Amino acid sequence: MEPDRSDTEKGQPGHAEAALFGLCPSCHARTLFDGVARFAPRCRVCGLDFSRFNVGDGPAAFLILIVGAIVVGLAVWLQLAVAPPWWVHAILWLTVSVALTVGGLRVAKAWLLQSEYRHKAGNAGTPN
């Protein structure tokens, strides 16, 4: 059974699109981030206050576990398959770890903020 969608959700980008491109949950402009993984204080287009949303550290802790598992698995595989020198591991896995963590953190934080806005979690969105 398909969930009932209200008229307010028609024409809005999906969670994945909004998270990947850092779209404001209200006006869908690319104004969600002020830095690499830091939210802007408010949307420069519609004025939505992003500080009202409580994303917290949940995405970071969860993401570190996922990235760690991926990197360790790939490092063990590379060592057993090719046995490169230690400095190849250091350069390769440090770069991969940072890229996956920062990129993933940006997407995860945006996804959670979008979810809070759409579902009016806590003090996000407009009160009923």
Disulfide bonds with the S-S distance in Angstrom:
none
